[in-house]
Amino acid sequence: MATVFMVQADSQEECAAELARMCAAFDLRPLLPPTRSTGTERWLARATAKAPDLKSGAVPGASCGVSGC
């Protein structure tokens, strides 16, 4: 199973903005758009890594600057 990143916020707008920021910063793709969480009444969204570009051989996130990336 792929790694999934989550954003949780008090409003749909804040959740969408943070999802977009996270995707841009970490080269991710949205997996679940902002959705109202049952029970908490907060908004959540999810993202995951983009599929590798098989033509170039590039692996998303490989140049993250963290040892072992």
C-alpha positions as CSV (number, residue, x, y, z in Angstrom):
1,M,0.0,0.0,0.0
2,A,1.3,3.5,-0.9
3,T,2.0,6.1,1.8
4,V,-0.9,8.5,2.3
5,F,-0.6,12.0,3.7
6,M,-3.5,13.7,5.4
7,V,-4.6,17.3,6.0
8,Q,-7.2,18.1,8.7
9,A,-8.7,21.6,9.1
10,D,-11.7,23.4,10.5
11,S,-13.0,24.6,7.2
12,Q,-13.3,23.3,3.7
13,E,-11.3,26.3,2.3
14,E,-8.5,25.9,4.7
15,C,-8.3,22.1,4.0
16,A,-8.2,22.7,0.3
17,A,-5.5,25.3,0.6
18,E,-3.3,23.1,2.8
19,L,-3.8,20.1,0.5
20,A,-2.7,22.2,-2.5
21,R,0.3,23.5,-0.5
22,M,1.3,20.0,0.6
23,C,1.0,18.6,-2.9
24,A,3.2,21.4,-4.3
25,A,5.8,21.2,-1.6
26,F,6.2,17.4,-1.7
27,D,5.3,16.6,-5.3
28,L,2.1,14.7,-4.3
29,R,-1.2,14.2,-6.0
30,P,-4.6,14.6,-4.3
31,L,-6.2,11.3,-3.4
32,L,-9.3,12.5,-1.5
33,P,-10.7,16.0,-1.9
34,P,-11.7,17.9,1.2
35,T,-14.4,15.9,2.9
36,R,-16.4,16.4,6.1
37,S,-15.2,13.9,8.7
38,T,-18.1,12.2,10.5
39,G,-17.9,12.5,14.3
40,T,-15.3,15.3,14.4
41,E,-17.1,17.8,12.1
42,R,-13.7,18.7,10.7
43,W,-12.5,18.6,7.1
44,L,-9.9,16.1,5.9
45,A,-8.1,15.5,2.6
46,R,-5.5,13.0,1.5
47,A,-2.7,12.9,-1.0
48,T,-0.2,10.3,-2.2
49,A,3.0,10.2,-4.3
50,K,2.6,10.7,-8.0
51,A,3.2,7.7,-10.2
52,P,6.8,7.5,-11.4
53,D,7.6,8.9,-14.9
54,L,8.6,5.7,-16.6
55,K,10.0,7.5,-19.6
56,S,12.5,9.5,-17.6
57,G,13.1,7.0,-14.8
58,A,12.6,9.8,-12.3
59,V,11.1,8.8,-8.9
60,P,8.9,11.4,-7.2
61,G,10.3,12.5,-3.9
62,A,13.7,10.9,-4.6
63,S,15.5,14.3,-4.2
64,C,13.8,15.2,-0.9
65,G,17.1,15.9,0.7
66,V,16.6,13.4,3.6
67,S,19.0,10.5,4.0
68,G,17.4,7.3,2.8
69,C,14.9,9.1,0.5
